Amino acid sequence: MKWNKLKKLSVALTLAFALGAPIAPTWQGETAVCEAAKQSASGMQRIAEEWPDDAEVLLETSMGTMRGRQHENIRIFRGIPYAKPPVGELRFAPTEAAEPWDGVLDATRFSLPVTQYGMTKTGEGALTLNVWTPAEEGEKLPVYVFIHGGAFASGSGSMATYESTRLAEQGIVAVTINYRLNAFGFLADETGMEEYGTTGNWGILDQIEALKWIQANIEAFGGDPERVTIGGESAGSFSVSALIVSPLAKGLFRQAIMESGCILNIPAVSPITRGDLKLSIGDSRRYVEMMGGADTPEGIDYMRGIHAEDLAANTRFRVHATTDPQPFCFWPVFDGAVLPKNPMAAVKDGELNAVRLLAGFNTDEGSIFIEQPATEADYHAALYNAFGRNAPDFIARYPIDAKHDAFDRLSEVFGASTTKSGAVAYADALAEMGEDVYFYRFDYRDPNVTDESRIGVAHAAELKYVFGTLDTVAAGHESARAMSDKMLRAWANFIKTGDPNGEDGIDGQTWEKYDPENRRDFRLGEQSAMEPLHGEKLMLEINETLWGGK
């Protein structure tokens, strides 16, 4: 069945929202609401320029004095620089820490998002973070650092969905960050490797620098540097999993939340480079040469002089990448330094930073990435992209038949191979190390999602429930508000105590710890319950094929 233009527009907006379109919040009543549905399909985004007349507050930190705003009992500080602007010689180079400032830093507004395709107002130098805190003087509250998604190509910490007032109201110091994206964040050049001993992970190094800044400064905001939880969704979850296996991030956080993504899924989601250093350098070299440069010191200096928007224009992310992968794959790289080895080998060898983990995925992760109507050829192409010579085995085991059309199979296998399967390996490894692990499946369908759309419980659907930033459609539904309250409490409980249950469990049910010998997940829906791990057989087959197959 072909969709009409209205349905296609609706899906395009859903995709823009899910993949990290950087739309900043405006205040309406007590909370910020997402304006994504009001944005045009042409990619226009609105960055808030005016804020209500809340009280002005000053804060003394080791970096200097900053001016923020107080909304009711929550103090909010926006656009705080945690690193030097990565411009000039610092483009395609390791992150350098920010320096103290003179005078009073204006932290009342978000910085521009970092440079990315599809936005008219961005700033290459915007390595900043935002803090929401309920703390009073002398308090030391748990800290939650959220890393946004967007396929490592788009997004920002100032998206309306990530407005963190409701998290802060739970007694948490909440932080969102910007980090370098696309070629700015993940260009892998041999020149950089020779000069710095690392390459292709500039955006991950930004995240590490942000965590170092938080360790040094979060007490001024009432946060406890010994109680830091990092979390992320989609590319943000890929980032969290990368930080868990990076020795450079050791000791910077004690807990982690992974929503719909893992670095172990990179061979499927980035089939051109697969995280491999040699392949990544080769792909980046093609990009550099296309722009007129070369992978030499002189050639990279030339690339540092190109206008930022011109570089971004050729690093766009193609949403329907199942059969049409983006021509240049700017994703994290197993460089031997930030990521010292093949991450599956690190997981199997137990070379992870010891952290408590909450991880999981949404029931229908793959649905929004599949362009309808899908065909059998689309399905075969997607599997060959992900699995290469092992694709025929998957096609035989998961055929298109009377019960499963091409869309069903693409949604099932593509979703599992790109956003689901890797989390199981992380959960196994950390549980076997003796860490507490909780695994979930989000299974609540938005009230405005119809059966006809076939979207189901799609990628990123959980975010507005976790942050309590329900859009204007779902906000009118009592069940949606109840679901958001449930999710918000569970995430807050984990951040505060390492256990999502609270005193009374969830819906009267106990969310049990994950057991590698009897894999189960906690289905988060209108009525939640422990169940056998959803799609376990397929996910284990995918992990074996991506990392241990022929």
C-alpha positions in Angstrom: 0.0 0.0 0.0 1.4 3.4 -1.0 1.1 6.2 1.5 -0.3 9.6 0.5 1.7 12.8 0.9 0.3 13.6 4.3 1.4 10.3 5.8 4.9 10.6 4.3 5.2 14.1 5.8 4.1 12.7 9.2 6.8 10.0 9.0 9.4 12.6 7.9 8.7 14.7 10.9 8.8 11.6 13.2 12.2 10.7 11.7 13.6 14.2 12.1 12.5 14.0 15.8 13.8 10.5 16.4 17.2 11.1 14.8 18.0 14.2 16.7 16.6 17.3 14.8 17.9 20.0 17.2 14.7 21.8 18.1 15.0 23.9 21.3 12.3 24.3 23.9 9.9 27.1 24.6 8.2 27.5 27.9 4.4 26.8 28.0 3.2 26.5 31.5 5.5 24.6 33.8 7.3 22.5 31.2 8.8 22.7 27.8 6.8 21.1 25.0 8.2 19.7 21.7 7.3 21.8 18.7 8.5 19.1 16.2 5.1 18.7 14.7 5.0 22.3 13.8 8.3 22.3 11.9 8.2 22.0 8.1 9.6 19.0 6.2 12.2 21.4 4.7 14.3 21.0 7.8 13.6 24.4 9.5 14.3 24.4 13.2 13.6 27.1 15.8 16.1 27.9 18.5 14.5 29.7 21.4 15.7 33.4 21.6 13.5 34.7 24.4 12.9 33.2 27.8 10.4 34.1 30.5 11.1 36.6 33.3 12.3 34.0 35.8 14.7 35.0 38.5 18.3 35.6 37.6 20.9 33.6 39.7 24.7 33.8 40.0 26.9 30.8 40.6 30.6 30.7 41.6 32.6 27.9 40.1 36.3 27.1 39.8 36.0 28.3 36.2 34.5 31.7 37.1 31.1 33.3 37.9 28.1 32.4 35.7 24.7 33.9 35.4 21.7 31.5 35.0 18.0 31.5 35.5 15.7 30.0 38.1 12.4 28.5 37.0 10.4 27.9 40.2 12.8 25.8 42.3 15.0 24.6 39.4 18.1 26.6 38.5 19.1 26.3 34.8 22.5 27.1 33.3 22.8 26.9 29.5 25.6 27.0 27.0 28.5 26.5 29.5 31.8 25.9 27.6 33.6 22.7 28.7 36.3 22.8 26.0 38.0 25.2 23.7 36.2 25.8 20.5 37.5 23.1 18.0 38.2 25.6 15.2 41.4 26.3 13.3 44.2 24.0 14.3 41.8 22.2 16.7 39.5 21.0 13.9 40.2 17.3 13.4 42.3 17.3 16.6 41.9 16.1 20.2 39.7 18.1 22.5 41.4 20.7 24.7 39.9 21.8 28.1 38.2 25.1 28.4 40.0 27.9 30.3 38.6 30.0 33.1 36.8 33.1 32.0 36.9 36.7 33.3 33.8 38.5 34.4 30.4 36.9 34.5 29.5 34.2 31.9 26.0 34.6 30.5 24.6 31.1 30.9 20.9 32.1 30.4 20.6 30.8 26.8 21.6 27.7 24.9 24.6 27.9 22.6 24.1 27.2 18.9 24.1 23.5 18.0 27.4 22.3 16.5 27.7 22.5 12.8 25.5 20.0 10.9 23.7 19.7 7.7 20.1 21.0 7.5 20.4 23.9 10.0 20.9 27.5 9.2 22.1 28.6 12.7 25.0 26.5 14.0 28.4 27.1 15.5 31.4 24.9 15.0 32.9 26.0 18.4 29.8 25.1 20.5 31.3 22.5 22.8 29.0 23.4 25.6 26.8 21.7 28.3 23.6 22.6 30.1 22.7 22.0 33.7 19.4 21.8 35.5 19.7 21.6 39.3 17.3 21.6 42.2 20.1 21.6 44.8 20.3 23.9 47.7 23.7 25.0 49.2 25.6 22.1 50.6 23.7 19.3 48.9 25.4 16.6 46.9 22.9 15.0 44.5 23.2 12.3 41.9 24.1 13.5 38.4 22.7 12.4 35.1 24.7 13.2 31.9 22.6 12.6 28.8 24.3 12.2 25.3 21.9 13.0 22.4 21.3 10.9 19.4 21.2 11.7 15.7 23.4 9.1 13.9 26.5 11.0 14.9 25.4 13.5 12.2 22.8 15.8 13.8 21.3 16.8 17.1 22.1 18.9 20.1 21.7 19.0 23.9 19.1 21.8 23.6 16.4 19.7 21.9 13.0 20.2 23.4 12.7 16.5 24.1 15.7 16.7 26.5 14.4 19.6 28.5 15.4 18.3 31.9 13.3 20.2 34.4 11.2 17.2 35.4 14.3 15.0 35.9 15.7 17.8 38.1 12.4 17.8 40.1 13.2 14.2 41.1 16.3 15.3 43.0 18.8 14.9 40.2 21.4 17.3 38.7 20.7 16.8 35.0 23.2 17.7 32.3 23.0 17.6 28.5 26.0 18.2 26.2 27.0 19.1 22.6 29.8 17.2 20.9 31.3 17.3 17.4 29.3 15.5 14.7 29.7 14.1 11.2 33.2 14.8 9.7 34.0 17.3 12.4 33.6 14.6 15.0 34.6 11.4 13.3 36.9 12.1 10.3 39.6 9.3 10.4 42.9 10.5 8.9 46.3 8.9 8.9 47.8 12.3 9.4 46.0 12.7 12.7 47.0 9.2 13.8 50.6 10.0 13.2 50.4 13.3 15.0 48.1 12.5 17.9 48.2 8.7 18.3 44.4 8.7 17.7 42.0 9.5 15.0 38.3 9.4 14.1 36.9 9.7 17.6 37.1 13.5 18.1 33.4 13.5 19.2 34.0 10.8 21.8 37.0 12.7 23.1 34.6 15.7 23.4 32.3 13.6 25.6 35.2 12.5 27.7 36.3 16.1 28.2 32.7 17.0 29.2 32.8 14.2 31.8 36.2 15.5 33.1 34.7 19.0 33.4 31.7 17.6 35.3 34.1 15.8 37.7 35.9 19.0 38.4 32.9 21.4 38.6 29.6 19.7 39.3 29.8 20.1 43.1 29.3 23.9 42.5 25.8 22.9 41.1 25.0 20.6 44.0 26.1 17.4 42.3 28.1 14.6 43.6 31.0 13.6 41.3 31.0 10.2 42.8 27.4 9.5 41.7 27.5 10.2 38.0 25.3 8.2 35.6 25.8 8.6 31.9 23.0 7.9 29.4 22.1 8.2 25.8 19.7 7.1 23.1 20.6 5.9 19.6 24.0 7.4 18.7 24.0 8.6 22.3 23.7 5.0 23.4 26.5 4.0 20.9 28.5 6.7 22.7 27.7 5.3 26.2 28.8 1.8 25.1 32.0 3.3 23.7 32.7 5.0 26.9 32.2 1.8 28.9 35.0 0.1 27.0 37.3 3.2 26.7 40.1 3.3 29.3 40.2 7.1 28.8 36.7 7.3 30.5 37.5 5.0 33.5 36.4 6.5 36.8 34.4 9.3 35.2 31.0 7.7 35.8 29.6 4.8 38.0 26.4 3.9 36.2 25.2 3.9 32.6 21.9 3.9 30.7 21.8 2.6 27.1 18.6 3.2 25.1 18.5 1.6 21.6 22.0 1.4 20.4 25.4 -0.1 21.1 28.9 0.1 19.5 28.6 -3.6 18.7 25.9 -2.7 16.2 28.3 -0.6 14.1 29.0 -3.1 11.4 25.3 -3.2 10.5 24.6 0.5 10.8 27.8 1.7 9.2 28.4 -1.1 6.6 31.0 0.8 4.6 33.5 1.3 7.5 32.3 -1.1 10.2 34.4 0.8 12.8 37.5 -0.6 11.2 40.5 1.8 11.3 41.8 1.0 7.8 38.4 1.2 6.2 37.5 4.4 8.1 40.7 6.1 7.0 40.1 5.0 3.4 36.5 6.3 3.4 37.5 9.6 5.0 40.3 9.9 2.5 37.8 9.8 -0.3 35.8 12.6 1.4 38.9 14.7 1.9 40.0 14.3 -1.7 36.5 15.1 -2.9 36.7 18.4 -1.0 40.1 19.1 -2.6 42.4 18.1 0.2 44.6 15.2 0.9 45.5 13.0 3.9 48.8 14.8 4.5 49.7 17.5 7.0 49.3 20.1 4.2 46.1 18.6 3.0 44.5 18.5 6.5 45.5 22.1 7.0 43.7 22.9 3.8 40.6 21.1 5.2 40.8 23.2 8.4 40.4 26.3 6.3 37.2 25.2 4.4 34.0 27.0 5.6 32.3 24.8 8.2 29.0 24.7 6.4 30.6 23.5 3.2 32.1 20.6 5.0 28.7 19.8 6.7 26.8 19.9 3.4 28.6 16.7 2.3 28.1 14.8 5.5 24.4 14.5 5.6 22.8 11.4 7.0 20.4 9.4 4.8 17.6 8.2 6.9 16.6 5.2 4.7 20.0 3.7 4.9 18.9 0.1 4.7 19.4 -0.1 0.9 21.2 3.2 0.4 24.0 3.7 2.9 25.4 7.2 3.3 28.4 7.7 1.0 30.7 8.8 3.8 30.4 6.9 7.1 31.5 9.2 9.9 31.1 6.9 12.9 33.4 5.9 15.8 36.5 4.1 15.0 38.4 1.3 16.7 41.5 3.4 16.7 43.7 1.6 19.3 43.6 4.5 21.7 40.1 5.8 22.6 38.8 2.4 21.6 41.9 0.2 22.0 40.5 -3.0 20.4 37.6 -4.6 18.6 34.8 -3.9 21.2 33.4 -7.4 21.0 36.8 -8.7 22.0 36.9 -6.2 24.8 33.4 -7.3 26.0 34.3 -11.0 25.7 37.6 -10.4 27.6 35.8 -8.5 30.3 37.8 -5.3 29.5 35.0 -2.9 30.5 34.8 -0.1 33.0 32.8 -1.6 35.9 29.4 0.1 35.9 25.8 -0.7 36.9 23.7 -0.8 33.7 20.2 -0.1 32.7 19.7 -1.1 29.0 17.1 -1.9 26.5 15.2 -1.1 23.3 11.7 -0.4 21.9 9.6 -3.2 20.4 9.5 -1.9 16.8 12.9 -0.2 16.6 13.3 -0.6 12.9 9.9 0.6 11.7 10.7 4.3 11.0 13.8 3.5 9.0 12.0 1.4 6.4 10.6 3.3 3.5 7.2 2.0 2.4 6.2 0.1 0.4 9.2 -2.2 1.0 10.1 -4.9 -1.4 11.8 -8.2 -1.3 14.8 -6.6 -3.1 15.0 -4.0 -0.4 15.1 -6.8 2.3 17.8 -8.7 0.5 19.9 -5.5 -0.1 19.6 -4.5 3.6 20.8 -8.0 4.7 23.7 -8.0 2.3 24.7 -4.5 3.6 24.7 -5.8 7.2 25.8 -9.4 6.9 27.7 -9.8 3.6 28.3 -13.4 2.7 26.1 -14.5 5.6 23.0 -12.8 4.2 21.7 -15.9 2.4 21.6 -17.8 5.8 19.5 -15.0 7.3 17.2 -14.8 4.3 16.6 -18.5 4.6 16.0 -18.4 8.4 13.8 -15.2 8.3 12.0 -15.5 4.9 9.3 -13.3 3.4 6.2 -15.4 3.6 2.4 -15.3 4.2 2.9 -14.1 7.8 5.8 -11.7 7.2 6.0 -9.3 4.3 9.1 -7.3 3.3 8.3 -4.5 5.7 7.9 -6.8 8.7 11.2 -8.6 8.0 13.1 -5.4 7.4 11.7 -3.8 10.6 12.5 -6.9 12.6 16.0 -7.8 11.3 17.2 -4.3 10.6 16.0 -3.0 13.9 17.7 -5.9 15.8 21.0 -5.6 13.9 21.3 -1.8 14.2 19.9 -0.9 17.7 19.1 -4.0 19.8 21.5 -6.9 19.7 24.7 -5.3 21.0 23.1 -4.4 24.4 22.6 -8.1 25.2 26.4 -8.7 25.0 27.0 -5.7 27.3 24.4 -6.9 29.7 25.9 -10.4 29.8 29.4 -9.2 30.3 28.6 -6.7 33.1 26.3 -9.1 34.9 29.0 -11.7 34.8 31.4 -9.2 36.3 29.1 -8.9 39.2 27.5 -5.6 38.3 23.8 -5.0 38.7 22.1 -4.9 35.3 18.5 -4.2 34.4 17.1 -4.8 30.9 13.9 -3.4 29.5 11.7 -3.4 26.4 9.6 -0.3 25.9 6.2 -1.4 24.6 3.8 1.5 24.9 2.5 2.8 21.6 1.9 6.6 21.3 -1.9 7.3 21.3 -1.5 9.1 18.0 0.2 6.2 16.2 -2.3 4.2 14.1 -2.3 0.6 13.0 -2.3 1.7 9.4 1.1 3.5 9.8 2.8 0.3 10.9 5.2 2.4 13.0 4.3 0.7 16.3 6.6 1.4 19.2 9.4 3.0 17.2 12.9 4.1 17.6 13.2 7.0 20.1 9.5 6.7 21.1 10.5 6.4 24.8 12.4 9.7 25.1 9.5 12.0 25.7 8.2 9.7 28.4 11.6 9.5 30.2 12.1 13.2 30.2 8.4 14.1 30.8 8.3 16.2 27.6 5.2 14.7 26.0 4.2 16.3 22.7 0.9 18.1 22.5 -1.0 15.1 21.0 0.1 12.5 23.6 -0.2 15.0 26.5 -4.0 14.9 26.3 -4.1 11.2 26.9 -4.3 10.0 30.5 -2.5 6.8 29.7 0.4 8.7 28.1 0.8 10.9 31.2 0.7 7.9 33.5 3.3 6.1 31.2 5.6 9.2 31.4 5.3 9.3 35.2 6.2 5.6 35.4 9.2 5.9 33.1 10.5 9.1 34.8 10.3 7.5 38.2 12.1 4.3 37.0 14.9 6.2 35.4 15.2 8.6 38.4 15.3 5.6 40.8 18.1 4.0 38.9 20.1 7.2 38.7 19.7 7.8 42.4 20.0 4.2 43.8 21.1 1.9 41.0 17.7 0.1 41.2 14.8 1.3 39.0 12.1 -0.3 41.2 11.6 2.1 44.1 9.8 0.9 47.2 6.7 -0.5 45.4 8.2 -1.8 42.2 6.5 -0.8 38.9 2.8 -1.5 38.4 3.1 -3.8 41.4 5.8 -5.8 39.7 9.4 -6.2 40.6 11.9 -5.4 37.8 14.3 -8.2 38.4 18.0 -8.0 37.8 19.3 -9.4 34.5 20.6 -13.0 34.5 22.7 -14.2 31.5 21.7 -17.7 32.3 18.0 -16.9 32.0 17.6 -13.8 29.9 14.5 -11.8 30.6 13.5 -8.2 30.1 11.0 -5.9 31.9 8.3 -5.0 29.4 7.4 -1.3 30.1 3.8 -0.8 29.0 0.5 0.2 30.3 0.8 -2.9 32.5 4.5 -3.8 33.0 5.9 -7.3 33.7 9.0 -9.5 33.5 9.1 -11.6 30.3 11.5 -13.8 28.3 13.9 -11.5 26.5 12.1 -10.3 23.4 13.9 -11.5 20.1 16.7 -13.3 22.0 17.4 -15.9 19.3 17.6 -13.3 16.5 19.8 -11.0 18.5 22.3 -13.7 19.5 22.5 -14.8 15.9 23.2 -11.3 14.8 26.0 -10.8 17.3 27.6 -14.1 16.2 27.3 -13.1 12.6 28.6 -9.6 12.9 31.5 -10.5 15.1 32.1 -14.3 14.8 30.6 -15.3 11.4 32.4 -16.2 8.3 
